[in-house]
Amino acid sequence: MSTAPDANPRDGDFELITLRNGARAVRHLGHGEVMHPSVGPWQEALRLYVEQARLADRLRQPGPPLVIHDVGLGAATNAVAALTCARSLGAEQRRLLEVVSFEVDLAPLRLALADAEGFPFLQPFRDAAETLMRDGVWEAEGLRWRLLLGDAVPHLDGTLPVADLVYFDPFSPASNPEMWTEAVLARVRRHCREDGEGTLLLTYSAATPTRVTLLLAGFFVGAGVSTGTKGETTVGATRRESLEAPLGERWLERWKRSSSRAPHGGQLTPDIEARVLAHPQWR
């Protein structure tokens, strides 16, 4: 999975590694999980978080600022993919893009910025990322990037701009279970848009418990695009009409027979089962 030890610089609980396809990535030293482990950070960010969300098309439409809640800044790949998309539009960008990034540890970003060859896509926004880490905010024409550092829950309990898109990209439920509970996702849901196109939440996890938890948190849920070795990802939405591939009766029947029917961090109780079955997703 990785190159020689001297090619793996470390910062706190994280190190840089080289994937089998040659892409550089960040790995957590404790639980060993790799950020964007299959096709590499940039390709996954573009496919899952930018192209799937039709971000360029959204930014071409006049309107108020388009807000992204970037839950799990990590090495800033998803945030920079969005900023790169906006900047590439030039005069075609008709509305401001505001990215609000949530992160508890800036070590992955520091590591990635120090490896210009391994993370070349970050370099056009190197000054932006350094300003963000130092001041908590960076602004340029048509762009605003804010950092909310520390535990995400207090920030989610506070006042935030209403999200048009949510990039939900913390470590997996196995490694970071507290971020995938109904309580946290319900907090995320409270800051989502109800009018217009509503809000899309995009995440790499296609696990049944993830989809159950999103349903319980108040989202409509659908299948998302494939990335690398993942045949599907997941999209949550505040409006069912916004989903290209909403879960339907076939998924519900499989869920009824599944051995993983409970939400993340919870048990399958009669009340939970009743809430899933009564969800407007199936009407």
Contacts in CASP RR format, 6 or more apart in sequence:
PFRMAT RR
TARGET T0000
AUTHOR 0000-0000-0000
METHOD contacts of the structure
MODEL  1
MSTAPDANPRDGDFELITLRNGARAVRHLGHGEVMHPSVGPWQEALRLYV
EQARLADRLRQPGPPLVIHDVGLGAATNAVAALTCARSLGAEQRRLLEVV
SFEVDLAPLRLALADAEGFPFLQPFRDAAETLMRDGVWEAEGLRWRLLLG
DAVPHLDGTLPVADLVYFDPFSPASNPEMWTEAVLARVRRHCREDGEGTL
LLTYSAATPTRVTLLLAGFFVGAGVSTGTKGETTVGATRRESLEAPLGER
WLERWKRSSSRAPHGGQLTPDIEARVLAHPQWR
1 17 0 8 1.000
1 19 0 8 1.000
1 20 0 8 1.000
1 34 0 8 1.000
2 8 0 8 1.000
2 17 0 8 1.000
2 18 0 8 1.000
2 27 0 8 1.000
3 17 0 8 1.000
3 18 0 8 1.000
7 16 0 8 1.000
7 18 0 8 1.000
8 15 0 8 1.000
8 16 0 8 1.000
8 17 0 8 1.000
9 15 0 8 1.000
9 16 0 8 1.000
9 111 0 8 1.000
9 114 0 8 1.000
9 115 0 8 1.000
10 16 0 8 1.000
10 29 0 8 1.000
10 111 0 8 1.000
11 107 0 8 1.000
11 108 0 8 1.000
11 110 0 8 1.000
11 111 0 8 1.000
12 29 0 8 1.000
12 107 0 8 1.000
13 28 0 8 1.000
13 29 0 8 1.000
13 30 0 8 1.000
13 105 0 8 1.000
13 107 0 8 1.000
14 26 0 8 1.000
14 27 0 8 1.000
14 28 0 8 1.000
14 29 0 8 1.000
14 105 0 8 1.000
14 107 0 8 1.000
14 108 0 8 1.000
14 111 0 8 1.000
15 26 0 8 1.000
15 27 0 8 1.000
15 29 0 8 1.000
15 111 0 8 1.000
16 24 0 8 1.000
16 25 0 8 1.000
16 26 0 8 1.000
16 27 0 8 1.000
16 111 0 8 1.000
16 112 0 8 1.000
16 115 0 8 1.000
17 24 0 8 1.000
17 25 0 8 1.000
17 26 0 8 1.000
17 27 0 8 1.000
17 34 0 8 1.000
18 24 0 8 1.000
18 25 0 8 1.000
19 25 0 8 1.000
19 34 0 8 1.000
19 37 0 8 1.000
19 40 0 8 1.000
21 39 0 8 1.000
21 40 0 8 1.000
23 39 0 8 1.000
23 40 0 8 1.000
23 41 0 8 1.000
23 42 0 8 1.000
23 43 0 8 1.000
23 118 0 8 1.000
24 41 0 8 1.000
24 112 0 8 1.000
24 115 0 8 1.000
24 118 0 8 1.000
24 119 0 8 1.000
25 34 0 8 1.000
25 35 0 8 1.000
25 36 0 8 1.000
25 37 0 8 1.000
25 40 0 8 1.000
25 41 0 8 1.000
26 34 0 8 1.000
26 35 0 8 1.000
26 74 0 8 1.000
26 75 0 8 1.000
26 108 0 8 1.000
26 111 0 8 1.000
26 112 0 8 1.000
27 33 0 8 1.000
27 34 0 8 1.000
27 35 0 8 1.000
28 34 0 8 1.000
28 171 0 8 1.000
28 175 0 8 1.000
31 171 0 8 1.000
31 174 0 8 1.000
31 175 0 8 1.000
32 175 0 8 1.000
33 171 0 8 1.000
33 172 0 8 1.000
33 175 0 8 1.000
35 41 0 8 1.000
35 74 0 8 1.000
35 75 0 8 1.000
35 77 0 8 1.000
35 108 0 8 1.000
36 44 0 8 1.000
36 45 0 8 1.000
36 77 0 8 1.000
38 44 0 8 1.000
38 227 0 8 1.000
38 228 0 8 1.000
38 229 0 8 1.000
38 230 0 8 1.000
39 47 0 8 1.000
39 227 0 8 1.000
39 228 0 8 1.000
41 75 0 8 1.000
41 77 0 8 1.000
41 119 0 8 1.000
41 121 0 8 1.000
42 77 0 8 1.000
42 81 0 8 1.000
42 121 0 8 1.000
43 227 0 8 1.000
44 77 0 8 1.000
44 204 0 8 1.000
44 227 0 8 1.000
44 228 0 8 1.000
45 77 0 8 1.000
45 78 0 8 1.000
45 80 0 8 1.000
45 81 0 8 1.000
46 81 0 8 1.000
47 225 0 8 1.000
47 227 0 8 1.000
48 202 0 8 1.000
48 204 0 8 1.000
48 225 0 8 1.000
48 227 0 8 1.000
48 233 0 8 1.000
49 55 0 8 1.000
49 78 0 8 1.000
49 81 0 8 1.000
49 82 0 8 1.000
49 165 0 8 1.000
49 167 0 8 1.000
49 169 0 8 1.000
49 202 0 8 1.000
50 56 0 8 1.000
50 81 0 8 1.000
50 82 0 8 1.000
50 85 0 8 1.000
51 225 0 8 1.000
52 202 0 8 1.000
52 224 0 8 1.000
52 225 0 8 1.000
52 235 0 8 1.000
53 165 0 8 1.000
53 200 0 8 1.000
53 202 0 8 1.000
55 82 0 8 1.000
55 85 0 8 1.000
55 86 0 8 1.000
55 165 0 8 1.000
56 85 0 8 1.000
56 88 0 8 1.000
56 89 0 8 1.000
58 66 0 8 1.000
58 164 0 8 1.000
59 66 0 8 1.000
59 85 0 8 1.000
59 86 0 8 1.000
59 89 0 8 1.000
59 92 0 8 1.000
59 93 0 8 1.000
59 94 0 8 1.000
59 95 0 8 1.000
59 97 0 8 1.000
60 89 0 8 1.000
60 92 0 8 1.000
60 93 0 8 1.000
60 94 0 8 1.000
61 94 0 8 1.000
61 95 0 8 1.000
62 94 0 8 1.000
62 95 0 8 1.000
63 94 0 8 1.000
63 95 0 8 1.000
64 95 0 8 1.000
65 95 0 8 1.000
65 96 0 8 1.000
65 97 0 8 1.000
65 98 0 8 1.000
65 144 0 8 1.000
65 161 0 8 1.000
66 95 0 8 1.000
66 96 0 8 1.000
66 97 0 8 1.000
66 98 0 8 1.000
66 164 0 8 1.000
66 165 0 8 1.000
67 98 0 8 1.000
67 99 0 8 1.000
67 100 0 8 1.000
67 161 0 8 1.000
67 162 0 8 1.000
67 163 0 8 1.000
67 164 0 8 1.000
67 165 0 8 1.000
68 79 0 8 1.000
68 82 0 8 1.000
68 97 0 8 1.000
68 98 0 8 1.000
68 99 0 8 1.000
68 100 0 8 1.000
68 163 0 8 1.000
68 164 0 8 1.000
68 165 0 8 1.000
68 166 0 8 1.000
68 167 0 8 1.000
69 100 0 8 1.000
69 102 0 8 1.000
69 160 0 8 1.000
69 163 0 8 1.000
69 165 0 8 1.000
69 166 0 8 1.000
69 167 0 8 1.000
69 188 0 8 1.000
69 191 0 8 1.000
70 78 0 8 1.000
70 79 0 8 1.000
70 82 0 8 1.000
70 99 0 8 1.000
70 100 0 8 1.000
70 101 0 8 1.000
70 102 0 8 1.000
70 167 0 8 1.000
70 169 0 8 1.000
71 102 0 8 1.000
71 152 0 8 1.000
71 166 0 8 1.000
71 167 0 8 1.000
71 168 0 8 1.000
71 169 0 8 1.000
71 170 0 8 1.000
71 179 0 8 1.000
71 188 0 8 1.000
72 78 0 8 1.000
72 101 0 8 1.000
72 102 0 8 1.000
72 103 0 8 1.000
72 152 0 8 1.000
72 167 0 8 1.000
72 169 0 8 1.000
72 170 0 8 1.000
73 79 0 8 1.000
73 101 0 8 1.000
73 102 0 8 1.000
73 103 0 8 1.000
73 106 0 8 1.000
73 108 0 8 1.000
73 109 0 8 1.000
73 147 0 8 1.000
74 103 0 8 1.000
74 105 0 8 1.000
74 108 0 8 1.000
74 109 0 8 1.000
74 169 0 8 1.000
75 108 0 8 1.000
75 109 0 8 1.000
75 111 0 8 1.000
75 112 0 8 1.000
75 119 0 8 1.000
75 122 0 8 1.000
76 101 0 8 1.000
76 109 0 8 1.000
76 112 0 8 1.000
76 122 0 8 1.000
76 125 0 8 1.000
76 129 0 8 1.000
77 112 0 8 1.000
77 119 0 8 1.000
77 121 0 8 1.000
77 122 0 8 1.000
78 167 0 8 1.000
78 169 0 8 1.000
79 99 0 8 1.000
79 101 0 8 1.000
79 145 0 8 1.000
79 167 0 8 1.000
80 121 0 8 1.000
80 122 0 8 1.000
80 125 0 8 1.000
80 129 0 8 1.000
81 121 0 8 1.000
82 97 0 8 1.000
82 99 0 8 1.000
82 167 0 8 1.000
83 97 0 8 1.000
83 99 0 8 1.000
83 125 0 8 1.000
83 128 0 8 1.000
83 143 0 8 1.000
83 145 0 8 1.000
84 121 0 8 1.000
84 124 0 8 1.000
84 125 0 8 1.000
86 93 0 8 1.000
86 97 0 8 1.000
86 142 0 8 1.000
86 143 0 8 1.000
87 124 0 8 1.000
87 143 0 8 1.000
93 142 0 8 1.000
96 142 0 8 1.000
96 143 0 8 1.000
96 144 0 8 1.000
97 142 0 8 1.000
97 143 0 8 1.000
97 144 0 8 1.000
98 143 0 8 1.000
98 144 0 8 1.000
98 145 0 8 1.000
98 146 0 8 1.000
98 161 0 8 1.000
99 143 0 8 1.000
99 144 0 8 1.000
99 145 0 8 1.000
99 146 0 8 1.000
100 146 0 8 1.000
100 148 0 8 1.000
100 160 0 8 1.000
100 161 0 8 1.000
100 163 0 8 1.000
101 132 0 8 1.000
101 145 0 8 1.000
101 146 0 8 1.000
101 147 0 8 1.000
101 148 0 8 1.000
102 148 0 8 1.000
102 150 0 8 1.000
102 152 0 8 1.000
102 155 0 8 1.000
103 109 0 8 1.000
103 147 0 8 1.000
103 148 0 8 1.000
103 149 0 8 1.000
103 150 0 8 1.000
104 149 0 8 1.000
104 150 0 8 1.000
104 151 0 8 1.000
104 152 0 8 1.000
106 133 0 8 1.000
106 149 0 8 1.000
109 129 0 8 1.000
109 133 0 8 1.000
110 133 0 8 1.000
112 118 0 8 1.000
112 119 0 8 1.000
112 122 0 8 1.000
113 119 0 8 1.000
113 122 0 8 1.000
113 126 0 8 1.000
113 129 0 8 1.000
113 130 0 8 1.000
116 122 0 8 1.000
116 123 0 8 1.000
116 126 0 8 1.000
122 129 0 8 1.000
128 138 0 8 1.000
128 140 0 8 1.000
128 145 0 8 1.000
129 138 0 8 1.000
131 137 0 8 1.000
131 138 0 8 1.000
132 138 0 8 1.000
132 145 0 8 1.000
132 146 0 8 1.000
132 147 0 8 1.000
133 147 0 8 1.000
136 146 0 8 1.000
136 147 0 8 1.000
136 149 0 8 1.000
137 144 0 8 1.000
137 145 0 8 1.000
137 146 0 8 1.000
137 147 0 8 1.000
138 144 0 8 1.000
138 145 0 8 1.000
139 145 0 8 1.000
148 155 0 8 1.000
152 179 0 8 1.000
152 184 0 8 1.000
153 184 0 8 1.000
153 187 0 8 1.000
156 184 0 8 1.000
156 187 0 8 1.000
156 188 0 8 1.000
156 190 0 8 1.000
156 191 0 8 1.000
157 187 0 8 1.000
160 191 0 8 1.000
161 191 0 8 1.000
162 191 0 8 1.000
162 192 0 8 1.000
162 193 0 8 1.000
162 199 0 8 1.000
163 191 0 8 1.000
163 192 0 8 1.000
163 193 0 8 1.000
163 199 0 8 1.000
164 193 0 8 1.000
164 197 0 8 1.000
164 198 0 8 1.000
164 199 0 8 1.000
164 200 0 8 1.000
165 199 0 8 1.000
165 200 0 8 1.000
165 201 0 8 1.000
165 202 0 8 1.000
166 188 0 8 1.000
166 192 0 8 1.000
166 199 0 8 1.000
166 200 0 8 1.000
166 201 0 8 1.000
166 202 0 8 1.000
167 202 0 8 1.000
168 188 0 8 1.000
168 201 0 8 1.000
168 202 0 8 1.000
168 203 0 8 1.000
169 203 0 8 1.000
169 204 0 8 1.000
170 176 0 8 1.000
170 179 0 8 1.000
170 180 0 8 1.000
171 179 0 8 1.000
172 205 0 8 1.000
173 180 0 8 1.000
173 205 0 8 1.000
173 207 0 8 1.000
173 209 0 8 1.000
173 210 0 8 1.000
173 264 0 8 1.000
177 264 0 8 1.000
177 265 0 8 1.000
178 184 0 8 1.000
180 205 0 8 1.000
180 209 0 8 1.000
180 210 0 8 1.000
180 213 0 8 1.000
180 264 0 8 1.000
180 265 0 8 1.000
181 213 0 8 1.000
181 263 0 8 1.000
181 264 0 8 1.000
181 265 0 8 1.000
181 266 0 8 1.000
182 213 0 8 1.000
182 216 0 8 1.000
182 217 0 8 1.000
182 263 0 8 1.000
182 264 0 8 1.000
182 265 0 8 1.000
182 266 0 8 1.000
185 213 0 8 1.000
185 214 0 8 1.000
185 216 0 8 1.000
185 217 0 8 1.000
185 219 0 8 1.000
186 216 0 8 1.000
186 217 0 8 1.000
186 218 0 8 1.000
188 201 0 8 1.000
188 217 0 8 1.000
189 217 0 8 1.000
189 218 0 8 1.000
189 219 0 8 1.000
189 238 0 8 1.000
192 198 0 8 1.000
192 199 0 8 1.000
192 201 0 8 1.000
192 238 0 8 1.000
193 199 0 8 1.000
193 238 0 8 1.000
194 238 0 8 1.000
197 239 0 8 1.000
197 242 0 8 1.000
198 237 0 8 1.000
198 238 0 8 1.000
198 239 0 8 1.000
198 242 0 8 1.000
199 237 0 8 1.000
199 238 0 8 1.000
200 235 0 8 1.000
200 236 0 8 1.000
200 237 0 8 1.000
200 242 0 8 1.000
201 214 0 8 1.000
201 219 0 8 1.000
201 235 0 8 1.000
201 236 0 8 1.000
201 237 0 8 1.000
202 224 0 8 1.000
202 233 0 8 1.000
202 234 0 8 1.000
202 235 0 8 1.000
202 236 0 8 1.000
203 210 0 8 1.000
203 233 0 8 1.000
203 234 0 8 1.000
203 235 0 8 1.000
203 236 0 8 1.000
204 227 0 8 1.000
204 230 0 8 1.000
204 233 0 8 1.000
204 234 0 8 1.000
205 233 0 8 1.000
205 234 0 8 1.000
206 223 0 8 1.000
206 224 0 8 1.000
206 230 0 8 1.000
206 231 0 8 1.000
206 232 0 8 1.000
206 233 0 8 1.000
206 234 0 8 1.000
207 260 0 8 1.000
208 255 0 8 1.000
208 258 0 8 1.000
208 260 0 8 1.000
208 261 0 8 1.000
209 260 0 8 1.000
209 262 0 8 1.000
209 263 0 8 1.000
209 264 0 8 1.000
210 234 0 8 1.000
210 264 0 8 1.000
211 221 0 8 1.000
211 222 0 8 1.000
211 234 0 8 1.000
211 247 0 8 1.000
211 251 0 8 1.000
212 255 0 8 1.000
212 261 0 8 1.000
212 262 0 8 1.000
212 263 0 8 1.000
212 276 0 8 1.000
213 263 0 8 1.000
213 264 0 8 1.000
214 221 0 8 1.000
214 234 0 8 1.000
214 236 0 8 1.000
215 221 0 8 1.000
215 275 0 8 1.000
215 276 0 8 1.000
215 279 0 8 1.000
215 281 0 8 1.000
216 263 0 8 1.000
216 272 0 8 1.000
216 275 0 8 1.000
216 276 0 8 1.000
218 279 0 8 1.000
219 236 0 8 1.000
219 237 0 8 1.000
219 238 0 8 1.000
220 236 0 8 1.000
220 237 0 8 1.000
220 238 0 8 1.000
220 239 0 8 1.000
220 240 0 8 1.000
220 242 0 8 1.000
220 243 0 8 1.000
220 246 0 8 1.000
220 280 0 8 1.000
220 281 0 8 1.000
221 234 0 8 1.000
221 235 0 8 1.000
221 236 0 8 1.000
221 237 0 8 1.000
221 243 0 8 1.000
221 246 0 8 1.000
221 247 0 8 1.000
221 281 0 8 1.000
222 234 0 8 1.000
222 235 0 8 1.000
222 236 0 8 1.000
222 237 0 8 1.000
222 243 0 8 1.000
222 244 0 8 1.000
222 245 0 8 1.000
222 246 0 8 1.000
222 247 0 8 1.000
223 232 0 8 1.000
223 233 0 8 1.000
223 234 0 8 1.000
223 235 0 8 1.000
223 245 0 8 1.000
223 247 0 8 1.000
224 232 0 8 1.000
224 233 0 8 1.000
224 234 0 8 1.000
224 235 0 8 1.000
224 244 0 8 1.000
224 245 0 8 1.000
225 232 0 8 1.000
225 233 0 8 1.000
226 232 0 8 1.000
226 233 0 8 1.000
227 233 0 8 1.000
235 243 0 8 1.000
235 244 0 8 1.000
235 245 0 8 1.000
236 243 0 8 1.000
237 243 0 8 1.000
240 246 0 8 1.000
240 280 0 8 1.000
240 281 0 8 1.000
246 281 0 8 1.000
247 281 0 8 1.000
248 281 0 8 1.000
248 282 0 8 1.000
249 282 0 8 1.000
252 277 0 8 1.000
252 282 0 8 1.000
255 261 0 8 1.000
255 276 0 8 1.000
261 268 0 8 1.000
261 273 0 8 1.000
262 268 0 8 1.000
262 272 0 8 1.000
263 272 0 8 1.000
266 272 0 8 1.000
END
